[in-house]
Amino acid sequence: MERHGAEVVVGDVLQLSIGNILCADGLVIDSGDLAVDESTLTGESDIVPKSAAKAPFVLSGTGVQGGTG
């Protein structure tokens, strides 16, 4: 199911997969090798691994480059 950014509210749980652009900041609660491109915010070209235990924050405007979450 695809959701427009204006439809996302605090407390929503979203499924992320390759190609998604995040429309809101959030927390990872479960992931399968989730990797995010944060270059739009940081300028760094490295893909950043995300998991609930380490690096749980995902940021609006970044893109999913690998895995699911």
Order of alpha helices (4+ residues) and beta strands (2+ residues): beta-beta-alpha-beta-beta-beta
